[in-house]
């Protein structure tokens, strides 16, 4: 039996950054995929599944910097050029960010 996604997502290649809860230093990340519930990104840093991190990012066509809190999911895979690929669930998301994600998901490729 084949499982289908109930929420749409869209590939992208945007830059962002992630930090620890105390926000002492930001680590660059590359945003890879986004939906209203989750996001995936690549990072050179090893992060622990289950941890919650502040994340800042932009969306294609929208120069506004977005801020969110994300919880890392257990699946971690090697990234193409070294580092790690992560999937994370949004914990907090501002209403304007939700609107921008909806518009981005609605755009045709």
Backbone as JSON Lines, residues from 0, in Angstrom:
{"i":0,"aa":"X","n":[0.84,-1.18,0.0],"ca":[0.0,0.0,0.0],"c":[0.89,1.24,0.0]}
{"i":1,"aa":"X","n":[0.61,2.16,-0.85],"ca":[1.42,3.37,-1.0],"c":[0.88,4.48,-0.11]}
{"i":2,"aa":"X","n":[1.81,5.14,0.61],"ca":[1.42,6.25,1.48],"c":[1.55,7.56,0.71]}
{"i":3,"aa":"X","n":[0.57,8.43,0.85],"ca":[0.64,9.72,0.15],"c":[0.72,10.85,1.17]}
{"i":4,"aa":"X","n":[1.36,11.94,0.79],"ca":[1.47,13.11,1.65],"c":[0.14,13.85,1.65]}
{"i":5,"aa":"X","n":[-0.26,14.31,2.83],"ca":[-1.5,15.07,2.91],"c":[-1.25,16.57,2.83]}
{"i":6,"aa":"X","n":[0.01,16.99,2.96],"ca":[0.35,18.41,2.9],"c":[1.35,18.63,1.78]}
{"i":7,"aa":"X","n":[1.16,19.69,1.04],"ca":[2.09,19.96,-0.05],"c":[3.37,20.57,0.5]}
{"i":8,"aa":"X","n":[4.46,20.3,-0.21],"ca":[5.74,20.9,0.12],"c":[6.38,21.33,-1.19]}
{"i":9,"aa":"X","n":[7.43,22.11,-1.09],"ca":[8.07,22.6,-2.29],"c":[9.57,22.69,-2.05]}
{"i":10,"aa":"X","n":[10.33,22.28,-3.07],"ca":[11.78,22.36,-3.01],"c":[12.23,23.8,-3.15]}
{"i":11,"aa":"X","n":[13.36,24.1,-2.53],"ca":[13.94,25.42,-2.66],"c":[15.42,25.33,-2.35]}
{"i":12,"aa":"X","n":[16.14,26.38,-2.59],"ca":[17.57,26.45,-2.25],"c":[17.83,27.86,-1.75]}
{"i":13,"aa":"X","n":[17.55,28.07,-0.5],"ca":[17.72,29.38,0.14],"c":[18.64,29.22,1.34]}
{"i":14,"aa":"X","n":[19.22,30.32,1.75],"ca":[20.12,30.28,2.89],"c":[19.41,30.73,4.14]}
{"i":15,"aa":"X","n":[19.84,30.19,5.26],"ca":[19.3,30.55,6.55],"c":[20.35,30.27,7.6]}
{"i":16,"aa":"X","n":[19.93,30.27,8.85],"ca":[20.85,29.93,9.93],"c":[20.06,29.4,11.12]}
{"i":17,"aa":"X","n":[20.74,28.6,11.91],"ca":[20.14,27.97,13.09],"c":[21.07,28.19,14.26]}
{"i":18,"aa":"X","n":[20.51,28.21,15.46],"ca":[21.32,28.42,16.65],"c":[20.8,27.55,17.79]}
{"i":19,"aa":"X","n":[21.51,27.58,18.89],"ca":[21.06,26.85,20.07],"c":[20.04,27.72,20.82]}
{"i":20,"aa":"X","n":[19.47,27.17,21.88],"ca":[18.42,27.87,22.6],"c":[18.9,29.18,23.23]}
{"i":21,"aa":"X","n":[20.18,29.27,23.58],"ca":[20.69,30.5,24.19],"c":[21.1,31.55,23.16]}
{"i":22,"aa":"X","n":[21.0,31.23,21.88],"ca":[21.29,32.13,20.77],"c":[22.67,32.78,20.92]}
{"i":23,"aa":"X","n":[23.68,31.95,21.14],"ca":[25.04,32.48,21.29],"c":[25.76,32.62,19.96]}
{"i":24,"aa":"X","n":[25.44,31.78,19.0],"ca":[26.07,31.87,17.67],"c":[25.15,31.22,16.65]}
{"i":25,"aa":"X","n":[25.09,31.81,15.46],"ca":[24.26,31.28,14.37],"c":[25.13,30.46,13.44]}
{"i":26,"aa":"X","n":[24.64,29.28,13.03],"ca":[25.33,28.41,12.09],"c":[24.6,28.47,10.75]}
{"i":27,"aa":"X","n":[25.31,28.71,9.64],"ca":[24.65,28.76,8.33],"c":[24.03,27.41,7.95]}
{"i":28,"aa":"X","n":[22.89,27.46,7.3],"ca":[22.22,26.27,6.77],"c":[21.71,26.6,5.37]}
{"i":29,"aa":"X","n":[21.42,25.55,4.6],"ca":[20.81,25.71,3.28],"c":[19.43,25.07,3.37]}
{"i":30,"aa":"X","n":[18.4,25.88,3.14],"ca":[17.02,25.39,3.18],"c":[16.74,24.59,1.91]}
{"i":31,"aa":"X","n":[16.14,23.4,2.07],"ca":[15.94,22.5,0.93],"c":[14.48,22.28,0.55]}
{"i":32,"aa":"X","n":[13.6,22.21,1.53],"ca":[12.21,21.85,1.28],"c":[11.37,22.47,2.39]}
{"i":33,"aa":"X","n":[10.17,22.91,2.05],"ca":[9.33,23.53,3.08],"c":[7.87,23.17,2.85]}
{"i":34,"aa":"X","n":[7.12,23.04,3.95],"ca":[5.67,22.92,3.93],"c":[5.16,23.76,5.09]}
{"i":35,"aa":"X","n":[3.87,23.8,5.3],"ca":[3.35,24.57,6.44],"c":[3.67,23.91,7.78]}
{"i":36,"aa":"X","n":[3.98,22.63,7.77],"ca":[4.25,21.91,9.01],"c":[5.74,21.69,9.27]}
{"i":37,"aa":"X","n":[6.55,21.64,8.21],"ca":[7.95,21.24,8.41],"c":[8.88,21.87,7.38]}
{"i":38,"aa":"X","n":[10.16,21.68,7.62],"ca":[11.2,22.22,6.76],"c":[12.38,21.25,6.78]}
{"i":39,"aa":"X","n":[13.12,21.17,5.68],"ca":[14.36,20.4,5.7],"c":[15.49,21.32,5.28]}
{"i":40,"aa":"X","n":[16.67,21.04,5.82],"ca":[17.83,21.89,5.56],"c":[19.1,21.08,5.72]}
{"i":41,"aa":"X","n":[20.18,21.6,5.16],"ca":[21.5,20.98,5.29],"c":[22.38,21.89,6.14]}
{"i":42,"aa":"X","n":[23.22,21.27,6.96],"ca":[24.11,22.03,7.84],"c":[25.43,21.28,7.99]}
{"i":43,"aa":"X","n":[26.5,22.01,8.2],"ca":[27.79,21.37,8.46],"c":[27.89,20.91,9.91]}
{"i":44,"aa":"X","n":[27.0,21.38,10.76],"ca":[27.02,21.05,12.19],"c":[26.16,19.84,12.49]}
{"i":45,"aa":"X","n":[26.61,19.03,13.42],"ca":[25.83,17.89,13.9],"c":[24.85,18.4,14.95]}
{"i":46,"aa":"X","n":[23.57,18.16,14.74],"ca":[22.51,18.57,15.66],"c":[21.81,17.33,16.19]}
{"i":47,"aa":"X","n":[21.22,17.42,17.36],"ca":[20.58,16.26,17.98],"c":[19.08,16.21,17.71]}
{"i":48,"aa":"X","n":[18.58,15.06,17.26],"ca":[17.13,14.91,17.04],"c":[16.37,15.18,18.34]}
{"i":49,"aa":"X","n":[15.22,15.8,18.2],"ca":[14.4,16.12,19.36],"c":[14.67,17.49,19.94]}
{"i":50,"aa":"X","n":[15.85,18.04,19.68],"ca":[16.18,19.37,20.18],"c":[15.37,20.43,19.44]}
{"i":51,"aa":"X","n":[15.05,21.51,20.13],"ca":[14.35,22.64,19.53],"c":[15.34,23.78,19.34]}
{"i":52,"aa":"X","n":[15.32,24.39,18.15],"ca":[16.27,25.45,17.81],"c":[15.56,26.64,17.17]}
{"i":53,"aa":"X","n":[16.03,27.86,17.45],"ca":[15.59,29.01,16.67],"c":[16.16,28.9,15.25]}
{"i":54,"aa":"X","n":[15.38,29.29,14.26],"ca":[15.78,29.22,12.85],"c":[15.39,30.54,12.19]}
{"i":55,"aa":"X","n":[16.27,31.07,11.36],"ca":[15.92,32.24,10.54],"c":[16.21,31.88,9.09]}
{"i":56,"aa":"X","n":[15.32,32.35,8.2],"ca":[15.44,31.97,6.79],"c":[14.67,32.94,5.91]}
{"i":57,"aa":"X","n":[14.96,32.89,4.62],"ca":[14.19,33.64,3.63],"c":[13.51,32.65,2.71]}
{"i":58,"aa":"X","n":[12.51,33.12,2.0],"ca":[11.82,32.32,0.99],"c":[12.12,32.92,-0.37]}
{"i":59,"aa":"X","n":[12.15,32.09,-1.42],"ca":[12.38,32.63,-2.76],"c":[11.34,33.7,-3.09]}
{"i":60,"aa":"X","n":[11.82,34.8,-3.65],"ca":[10.94,35.89,-4.05],"c":[10.46,36.78,-2.92]}
{"i":61,"aa":"X","n":[10.86,36.47,-1.7],"ca":[10.44,37.28,-0.54],"c":[11.68,37.6,0.29]}
{"i":62,"aa":"X","n":[12.24,38.8,0.14],"ca":[13.48,39.12,0.82],"c":[13.36,39.25,2.34]}
{"i":63,"aa":"X","n":[12.17,39.15,2.88],"ca":[11.95,39.28,4.32],"c":[12.59,38.11,5.07]}
{"i":64,"aa":"X","n":[13.28,38.41,6.17],"ca":[13.84,37.38,7.03],"c":[12.73,36.84,7.93]}
{"i":65,"aa":"X","n":[12.58,35.52,7.95],"ca":[11.57,34.86,8.77],"c":[12.24,34.2,9.96]}
{"i":66,"aa":"X","n":[11.55,34.2,11.09],"ca":[12.06,33.56,12.3],"c":[11.05,32.51,12.74]}
{"i":67,"aa":"X","n":[11.57,31.35,13.16],"ca":[10.71,30.26,13.61],"c":[11.46,29.46,14.65]}
{"i":68,"aa":"X","n":[10.73,28.64,15.35],"ca":[11.33,27.67,16.26],"c":[11.01,26.3,15.67]}
{"i":69,"aa":"X","n":[12.03,25.43,15.58],"ca":[11.83,24.12,14.97],"c":[12.32,23.02,15.9]}
{"i":70,"aa":"X","n":[11.65,21.86,15.84],"ca":[12.07,20.67,16.58],"c":[12.62,19.68,15.56]}
{"i":71,"aa":"X","n":[13.86,19.26,15.76],"ca":[14.49,18.34,14.82],"c":[13.86,16.96,14.9]}
{"i":72,"aa":"X","n":[13.58,16.37,13.76],"ca":[13.0,15.04,13.68],"c":[14.11,13.99,13.68]}
{"i":73,"aa":"X","n":[13.8,12.74,14.04],"ca":[14.83,11.71,14.16],"c":[15.61,11.38,12.89]}
{"i":74,"aa":"X","n":[15.07,11.64,11.72],"ca":[15.77,11.25,10.5],"c":[16.86,12.25,10.14]}
{"i":75,"aa":"X","n":[18.09,11.78,10.12],"ca":[19.24,12.59,9.71],"c":[19.95,11.83,8.61]}
{"i":76,"aa":"X","n":[20.27,12.49,7.53],"ca":[20.95,11.85,6.4],"c":[22.17,12.69,6.03]}
{"i":77,"aa":"X","n":[23.18,12.05,5.44],"ca":[24.32,12.84,4.97],"c":[23.88,13.81,3.88]}
{"i":78,"aa":"X","n":[24.44,15.01,3.89],"ca":[24.15,15.99,2.84],"c":[25.06,15.72,1.65]}
{"i":79,"aa":"X","n":[24.71,16.27,0.49],"ca":[25.47,16.01,-0.74],"c":[26.93,16.39,-0.64]}
{"i":80,"aa":"X","n":[27.23,17.54,-0.09],"ca":[28.61,18.02,-0.05],"c":[29.16,17.98,1.37]}
{"i":81,"aa":"X","n":[28.95,16.91,2.06],"ca":[29.39,16.82,3.44],"c":[28.35,17.44,4.36]}
{"i":82,"aa":"X","n":[28.54,17.28,5.63],"ca":[27.58,17.81,6.58],"c":[26.39,16.88,6.74]}
{"i":83,"aa":"X","n":[25.28,17.44,7.14],"ca":[24.1,16.65,7.47],"c":[22.84,17.3,6.9]}
{"i":84,"aa":"X","n":[21.87,16.44,6.61],"ca":[20.56,16.9,6.14],"c":[19.56,16.61,7.25]}
{"i":85,"aa":"X","n":[18.77,17.61,7.61],"ca":[17.82,17.49,8.71],"c":[16.4,17.78,8.25]}
{"i":86,"aa":"X","n":[15.46,17.14,8.92],"ca":[14.04,17.46,8.79],"c":[13.61,18.0,10.14]}
{"i":87,"aa":"X","n":[12.78,19.02,10.14],"ca":[12.34,19.63,11.39],"c":[10.88,20.04,11.28]}
{"i":88,"aa":"X","n":[10.2,19.94,12.4],"ca":[8.8,20.35,12.49],"c":[8.76,21.76,13.07]}
{"i":89,"aa":"X","n":[7.92,22.62,12.48],"ca":[7.75,23.96,13.03],"c":[7.07,23.88,14.39]}
{"i":90,"aa":"X","n":[7.62,24.56,15.38],"ca":[7.02,24.66,16.71],"c":[6.29,26.0,16.83]}
{"i":91,"aa":"X","n":[6.95,27.07,16.4],"ca":[6.32,28.39,16.35],"c":[6.56,28.98,14.97]}
{"i":92,"aa":"X","n":[5.55,29.68,14.48],"ca":[5.62,30.28,13.15],"c":[4.74,31.53,13.18]}
{"i":93,"aa":"X","n":[5.3,32.67,12.8],"ca":[4.55,33.93,12.79],"c":[3.49,33.92,11.68]}
{"i":94,"aa":"X","n":[2.36,34.6,11.88],"ca":[1.31,34.65,10.86],"c":[1.82,35.14,9.5]}
{"i":95,"aa":"X","n":[2.69,36.16,9.47],"ca":[3.21,36.64,8.19],"c":[4.06,35.58,7.49]}
{"i":96,"aa":"X","n":[4.79,34.79,8.28],"ca":[5.59,33.71,7.71],"c":[4.68,32.64,7.12]}
{"i":97,"aa":"X","n":[3.6,32.33,7.82],"ca":[2.64,31.35,7.29],"c":[2.09,31.84,5.95]}
{"i":98,"aa":"X","n":[1.73,33.12,5.88],"ca":[1.21,33.69,4.62],"c":[2.24,33.57,3.5]}
{"i":99,"aa":"X","n":[3.49,33.87,3.79],"ca":[4.54,33.78,2.76],"c":[4.76,32.34,2.31]}
{"i":100,"aa":"X","n":[4.7,31.39,3.24],"ca":[4.86,29.98,2.87],"c":[3.7,29.55,1.97]}
{"i":101,"aa":"X","n":[2.47,29.94,2.32],"ca":[1.3,29.6,1.51],"c":[1.46,30.16,0.1]}
{"i":102,"aa":"X","n":[1.89,31.41,-0.03],"ca":[2.1,32.0,-1.36],"c":[3.19,31.25,-2.12]}
{"i":103,"aa":"X","n":[4.3,30.93,-1.44],"ca":[5.39,30.2,-2.09],"c":[4.93,28.83,-2.56]}
{"i":104,"aa":"X","n":[4.18,28.12,-1.74],"ca":[3.69,26.79,-2.12],"c":[2.71,26.86,-3.29]}
{"i":105,"aa":"X","n":[2.0,27.98,-3.4],"ca":[1.02,28.14,-4.48],"c":[1.63,28.54,-5.81]}
{"i":106,"aa":"X","n":[2.89,28.99,-5.8],"ca":[3.55,29.38,-7.05],"c":[3.86,28.15,-7.89]}
{"i":107,"aa":"X","n":[3.77,28.29,-9.2],"ca":[4.14,27.19,-10.08],"c":[5.64,27.2,-10.31]}
{"i":108,"aa":"X","n":[6.19,26.02,-10.47],"ca":[7.65,25.9,-10.66],"c":[8.06,26.37,-12.02]}
